[in-house]
């Protein structure tokens, strides 16, 4: 169930809203004049969401590479990675 609070609650009940976000691990929707305006969430949940979005972007790029034929045999990929690691060890 979504929690919806008016914007004045940010000023008057910030600690309560913050605790609710962290404990329930769900966002709180803030309204201004009865209309949706802002979403507040705990920082751990925000960081997890940001990381998941980045992973989805990378996977989407990889899927596009496969679709466009921009792929290499796995042996070549491992050989390239191995060469980079060896070069790093030499420095």
C-alpha positions as CSV (number, residue, x, y, z in Angstrom):
1,X,0.0,0.0,0.0
2,X,1.3,3.4,-0.9
3,X,1.9,6.1,1.6
4,X,0.8,9.5,0.5
5,X,1.4,12.6,2.6
6,X,0.9,16.4,2.0
7,X,4.0,18.5,1.6
8,X,3.4,20.3,4.9
9,X,4.2,17.0,6.6
10,X,7.8,17.2,5.4
11,X,8.3,20.2,7.7
12,X,6.1,19.1,10.6
13,X,6.8,15.3,10.6
14,X,10.1,14.8,8.8
15,X,11.5,12.3,11.3
16,X,8.4,10.2,11.1
17,X,8.5,10.1,7.3
18,X,12.2,9.4,7.2
19,X,11.8,6.5,9.7
20,X,8.8,5.1,7.7
21,X,10.9,5.1,4.5
22,X,13.8,3.3,6.2
23,X,11.8,0.8,8.2
24,X,9.1,-0.1,5.6
25,X,11.6,0.2,2.7
26,X,8.9,1.8,0.6
27,X,8.7,5.3,-0.8
28,X,6.5,8.0,0.5
29,X,4.6,10.1,-2.0
30,X,4.4,13.8,-1.3
31,X,1.6,15.9,-2.7
32,X,1.2,19.6,-3.2
33,X,-2.4,20.9,-3.4
34,X,-3.6,17.3,-3.8
35,X,-1.4,16.5,-6.7
36,X,1.7,14.2,-6.8
37,X,4.9,16.1,-6.6
38,X,7.8,14.2,-5.0
39,X,8.8,10.8,-3.9
40,X,11.0,10.2,-0.8
41,X,12.8,7.0,-0.1
42,X,15.6,5.7,2.1
43,X,19.1,6.2,0.8
44,X,19.9,2.4,0.9
45,X,16.8,1.7,-1.3
46,X,17.8,4.6,-3.6
47,X,21.3,3.3,-4.0
48,X,20.1,-0.2,-4.7
49,X,17.6,1.1,-7.3
50,X,20.4,3.3,-8.9
51,X,22.7,0.2,-9.1
52,X,19.9,-1.9,-10.6
53,X,19.2,0.7,-13.3
54,X,22.9,0.9,-14.2
55,X,23.0,-2.9,-14.5
56,X,19.9,-2.8,-16.8
57,X,21.6,-0.2,-19.0
58,X,24.7,-2.3,-19.3
59,X,22.6,-5.4,-20.2
60,X,20.6,-3.4,-22.7
61,X,23.9,-2.3,-24.4
62,X,25.1,-5.8,-24.4
63,X,21.9,-7.1,-26.0
64,X,22.1,-4.4,-28.6
65,X,25.7,-5.4,-29.4
66,X,24.6,-9.0,-29.9
67,X,21.7,-7.9,-32.1
68,X,24.0,-5.8,-34.2
69,X,26.6,-8.5,-34.5
70,X,29.2,-6.7,-32.4
71,X,30.4,-9.9,-30.7
72,X,33.7,-11.8,-30.4
73,X,34.4,-15.4,-29.5
74,X,34.7,-16.0,-25.8
75,X,38.3,-17.2,-26.2
76,X,39.3,-13.9,-27.7
77,X,37.6,-12.1,-24.9
78,X,39.5,-14.1,-22.2
79,X,42.7,-13.8,-24.1
80,X,42.3,-10.0,-24.2
81,X,41.5,-9.9,-20.5
82,X,44.4,-12.1,-19.7
83,X,46.8,-9.9,-21.7
84,X,45.5,-6.8,-19.9
85,X,46.0,-8.4,-16.5
86,X,49.6,-9.5,-17.4
87,X,50.4,-6.0,-18.6
88,X,49.1,-4.6,-15.3
89,X,51.4,-7.0,-13.4
90,X,54.4,-5.8,-15.3
91,X,53.9,-2.2,-14.3
